């Protein structure tokens, strides 16, 4: 079996803005998806973008809201409903 990453999921603050950035700004090919998520093909890997508010609405816990990072990026974290909370 070939080890590889097949799926990367990012929680974003503004799904429409993030989708536009990845699709138009970076030129990634977008797959047909419902309005609540955006999928992009990256060879054998898919990238998905989800709204952090959407994640929370359906039982996910936003463990660290979106914030600027030391490396001038932006990050936020969420746990799915089955994640064992400590």
N, C-alpha and C positions, 0 to 999 in steps of 0.2 A: 504494500500500500504506500502510495506517495504522500508524505506528510505535507500539508499545506493549510493555509487559512482560506476558508471558503466564504466567510461572511464577516463583515465589519459593520457594527451599528453605532451611530452617533446620535445622542440626544441633543437637540438644538433648541434655542430659545425662540427662533422665528423660522418656521419651516419653509415658508414661501421665499424668504430672503436667502436661506441656505441652499435651497433647491436651485434658485436662479444662479447663485455663485458657482456651484458645482457643474451645472448644466451649461450656462452661458459663459461664465468666467473661465472655468477650467476646460470646458469642452467635453466633459464626460458624457457618454451615451446613456440617456435615461431610459429605463424600462417602463412599460405601461403599469401604472399603479393607481390605487385609490387616492383620493385627495389627502388622506391622513398620514401618508408616508411617501417617501421618494426612494426608489431603487436605481442604482447605477451599475453598469457592467464594467468591471476592471479585469478583463481577461477571464481567468477562472474564479476570480473573487468578486463578490457583490458588495457594494456599499449601500447601507440603508440609513436614511435620515428620519428621525421621529421627533415630534414636538415633546419637550419635557412635560408640558401641561397635559398633553394627551396621555403620556405614560402614567402620570399621577391619577388622572381621571379613571383609568382602568386598573387601579390597584398597585401600580408600581410606587415605590417610595423614592422621592428625590432626596438622596442622602447628602448631596452638596450642590446647591444651586450654581448655575453658570457664573463664572468669574474669570477675570483676567489672570493669566499665569505669569510666573517669573520670566518665561521665555517669550513673552509677548504673544502668547496664544490665548485660547479661551477654552475652558473646560468646565464640565458639570458631571455629576455622577448620579445614577439611579440604580436601585435594586429591584429585581422582579418580585412579584408577590410570594414566590416560593423560597426566596433567599432567607436562610436562617439569620435572624437579627440577633446581634450580640448585645 
